Amino acid sequence: MPFSLNRACALLAPNKQRICVELDSQLLYIINVYSPCSIQGKRRPWKELLQLKSNSELGDWCIAGDFNAVSRTSERKGSSEEGRSAERRDFKQFIEDMDVVDLPVSGKRFTWFSADGRSMSRLDRFLLTDGLVDKWKASGQWVGERDISDHCPIWLLCSFKNWGPKPFRSNNCWLEHKDFLRFVEHTWNNSNIKGRKAFILKEKLKLLRESL
């Protein structure tokens, strides 16, 4: 459990699709997503969420639900991908701009199935900020068996197992910043680290990660 009932938990900003709670003086934004089928209809809430995050106080984010979109071709089977490359690109960009993590999936590969079972897609998912992944010890998403609905239920898998240091993640938008290369070169060349070559490389990468 990410928190227990005896902790202070105050509802700050409820509406139909999102709530913000304050827990032990830390903010947690929980977003329920149910996206329409049209690409224009999908882009609108993505834009609204990006705007909401930029205008909100710092906190952890959990965005979950039916995004009605896939981030790669392997997440769809049995239906044409023609004309959907822009949608995939925009969805991947949304995930990157929100700075959230799409954890690995287990159980089933897809979350939605057509009535005849010929078409299937991974439309539903959890997206978490790094801070929430660490706090909840989230390790993946479990896709269960569907019942009446054409969508499968999804559970967020949380574990207290220590998997070791978290891998470094970069954002493509950093490469577009005019000062990015200069910043990396300055940080790399001005780090005064001595020792074996492997140790120097490891420590320089660690310092660069902290600086970024």
C-alpha positions as CSV (number, residue, x, y, z in Angstrom):
1,M,0.0,0.0,0.0
2,P,1.4,3.5,-0.9
3,F,-0.2,4.9,2.3
4,S,-2.3,3.8,5.2
5,L,-5.6,5.2,6.4
6,N,-4.2,6.6,9.6
7,R,-2.1,9.2,7.7
8,A,-3.4,12.7,7.0
9,C,-4.9,12.7,3.5
10,A,-6.7,15.8,2.3
11,L,-8.7,16.2,-0.9
12,L,-7.6,19.4,-2.5
13,A,-8.9,19.7,-6.0
14,P,-11.6,17.2,-7.2
15,N,-13.3,17.1,-10.5
16,K,-14.7,14.5,-12.8
17,Q,-11.4,13.0,-13.9
18,R,-8.7,14.1,-11.4
19,I,-8.0,14.6,-7.8
20,C,-5.1,16.0,-5.9
21,V,-4.4,14.8,-2.4
22,E,-1.9,16.0,0.2
23,L,-0.3,13.2,2.1
24,D,2.3,13.9,4.7
25,S,2.8,17.4,3.2
26,Q,3.5,15.9,-0.2
27,L,1.2,16.4,-3.2
28,L,-0.1,13.4,-5.3
29,Y,-2.0,14.1,-8.5
30,I,-4.2,11.1,-9.6
31,I,-5.6,11.4,-13.2
32,N,-8.3,9.1,-14.6
33,V,-8.1,9.0,-18.4
34,Y,-10.9,8.1,-20.9
35,S,-9.9,9.3,-24.3
36,P,-12.2,9.6,-27.4
37,C,-11.5,7.8,-30.6
38,S,-10.6,10.8,-32.8
39,I,-7.0,12.0,-32.9
40,Q,-8.2,15.5,-32.3
41,G,-10.1,14.4,-29.3
42,K,-7.0,12.6,-27.9
43,R,-4.7,15.5,-28.4
44,R,-6.9,17.9,-26.4
45,P,-6.7,16.1,-23.0
46,W,-2.9,15.5,-23.6
47,K,-2.4,19.2,-24.1
48,E,-4.6,20.0,-21.0
49,L,-2.7,17.6,-18.8
50,L,0.7,19.2,-19.9
51,Q,-0.7,22.6,-19.1
52,L,-2.1,21.4,-15.8
53,K,1.3,20.0,-14.8
54,S,3.1,23.1,-15.8
55,N,0.7,25.3,-13.7
56,S,0.6,23.0,-10.6
57,E,2.8,22.7,-7.5
58,L,5.5,20.1,-7.5
59,G,4.3,16.6,-6.7
60,D,4.0,13.0,-7.9
61,W,1.7,12.0,-10.8
62,C,-0.3,8.8,-11.5
63,I,-2.1,8.9,-14.8
64,A,-4.2,5.8,-15.6
65,G,-7.0,4.6,-17.8
66,D,-8.0,4.2,-21.4
67,F,-5.8,6.4,-23.5
68,N,-7.2,4.9,-26.8
69,A,-3.7,5.1,-28.3
70,V,-0.6,3.0,-28.6
71,S,3.0,4.2,-28.4
72,R,4.5,1.6,-30.8
73,T,3.3,-0.7,-33.5
74,S,3.8,-3.8,-31.4
75,E,1.0,-2.7,-29.1
76,R,-1.6,-3.2,-31.8
77,K,-2.5,-6.4,-33.7
78,G,-5.1,-7.4,-36.3
79,S,-5.9,-3.8,-37.4
80,S,-4.3,-1.5,-39.9
81,E,-1.6,1.0,-38.7
82,E,-2.0,3.1,-41.9
83,G,-2.4,6.8,-41.0
84,R,-1.7,6.2,-37.3
85,S,2.0,7.1,-37.2
86,A,1.3,10.7,-36.1
87,E,-0.9,9.5,-33.3
88,R,1.9,7.2,-32.0
89,R,4.4,9.9,-32.3
90,D,2.2,12.4,-30.4
91,F,1.4,9.9,-27.7
92,K,5.1,9.1,-27.2
93,Q,5.8,12.8,-27.1
94,F,3.1,13.3,-24.5
95,I,4.6,10.6,-22.3
96,E,8.0,12.2,-22.6
97,D,6.9,15.7,-22.0
98,M,4.9,14.6,-18.9
99,D,8.1,13.0,-17.7
100,V,6.3,9.8,-16.7
101,V,7.2,6.1,-16.9
102,D,5.3,3.4,-18.7
103,L,6.3,0.3,-16.7
104,P,6.7,-3.1,-18.2
105,V,3.5,-5.2,-18.8
106,S,3.0,-8.8,-17.7
107,G,0.0,-11.2,-17.7
108,K,-1.4,-10.2,-21.1
109,R,0.2,-8.3,-23.9
110,F,-3.0,-6.4,-24.9
111,T,-5.7,-4.7,-22.8
112,W,-8.5,-4.4,-25.4
113,F,-10.1,-7.0,-27.7
114,S,-12.7,-6.7,-30.5
115,A,-15.9,-8.7,-30.2
116,D,-14.6,-11.4,-32.7
117,G,-11.2,-11.5,-31.0
118,R,-9.3,-10.7,-34.2
119,S,-8.2,-7.2,-33.3
120,M,-6.4,-6.3,-30.1
121,S,-4.5,-3.3,-28.7
122,R,-2.8,-2.1,-25.6
123,L,-4.9,1.0,-24.9
124,D,-4.9,1.0,-21.1
125,R,-2.0,1.7,-18.9
126,F,-0.5,3.4,-15.8
127,L,1.9,6.3,-16.3
128,L,3.9,7.3,-13.2
129,T,6.5,9.9,-12.4
130,D,9.9,8.6,-11.2
131,G,9.3,9.8,-7.7
132,L,6.1,7.7,-7.4
133,V,7.8,4.7,-8.9
134,D,10.4,4.9,-6.1
135,K,7.9,5.6,-3.3
136,W,5.5,2.8,-4.3
137,K,8.3,0.4,-5.4
138,A,6.3,0.0,-8.6
139,S,7.8,-2.7,-10.8
140,G,5.3,-3.3,-13.6
141,Q,1.6,-3.5,-14.7
142,W,-0.4,-6.8,-14.6
143,V,-3.1,-7.2,-17.3
144,G,-5.8,-9.6,-16.1
145,E,-8.6,-11.6,-17.8
146,R,-11.5,-9.6,-19.2
147,D,-15.1,-10.3,-18.2
148,I,-18.1,-8.5,-19.7
149,S,-16.1,-5.5,-20.8
150,D,-13.9,-5.5,-24.0
151,H,-11.1,-4.1,-21.8
152,C,-9.0,-6.1,-19.4
153,P,-8.4,-4.9,-15.8
154,I,-4.9,-3.7,-15.0
155,W,-3.1,-3.8,-11.6
156,L,-0.1,-1.8,-10.7
157,L,2.6,-4.1,-9.3
158,C,4.4,-2.8,-6.3
159,S,7.3,-4.6,-4.6
160,F,9.8,-3.7,-1.9
161,K,12.5,-5.8,-3.5
162,N,15.7,-3.8,-4.1
163,W,16.5,-4.1,-7.8
164,G,19.7,-2.0,-7.5
165,P,20.5,1.5,-8.9
166,K,17.9,3.0,-11.2
167,P,19.1,3.3,-14.8
168,F,19.7,6.7,-16.3
169,R,16.9,8.2,-18.4
170,S,17.3,11.0,-20.9
171,N,14.7,13.1,-22.7
172,N,15.0,13.8,-26.4
173,C,14.0,17.4,-25.8
174,W,17.3,18.0,-24.0
175,L,19.1,17.5,-27.3
176,E,17.1,20.3,-28.9
177,H,18.3,22.8,-26.2
178,K,20.9,25.2,-27.6
179,D,23.1,24.9,-24.4
180,F,22.8,21.2,-23.9
181,L,26.0,20.1,-25.6
182,R,27.9,22.9,-24.0
183,F,26.6,22.0,-20.6
184,V,27.5,18.3,-20.9
185,E,31.0,19.2,-22.2
186,H,31.6,21.7,-19.3
187,T,30.4,19.2,-16.7
188,W,32.4,16.4,-18.1
189,N,35.7,18.3,-18.6
190,N,35.6,20.1,-15.2
191,S,35.0,17.0,-13.0
192,N,38.2,16.4,-11.1
193,I,38.1,12.7,-10.6
194,K,41.1,10.4,-10.3
195,G,41.6,6.7,-10.3
196,R,41.3,3.8,-12.7
197,K,39.7,4.5,-16.1
198,A,36.5,2.5,-15.3
199,F,36.1,4.3,-12.0
200,I,36.6,7.7,-13.6
201,L,34.0,6.9,-16.3
202,K,31.5,5.7,-13.7
203,E,31.9,8.7,-11.5
204,K,31.7,11.2,-14.4
205,L,28.5,9.6,-15.6
206,K,27.1,9.8,-12.0
207,L,28.1,13.4,-11.7
208,L,26.5,14.3,-15.1
209,R,23.3,12.5,-14.1
210,E,23.1,14.5,-10.9
211,S,23.8,17.8,-12.8
212,L,21.1,17.1,-15.3
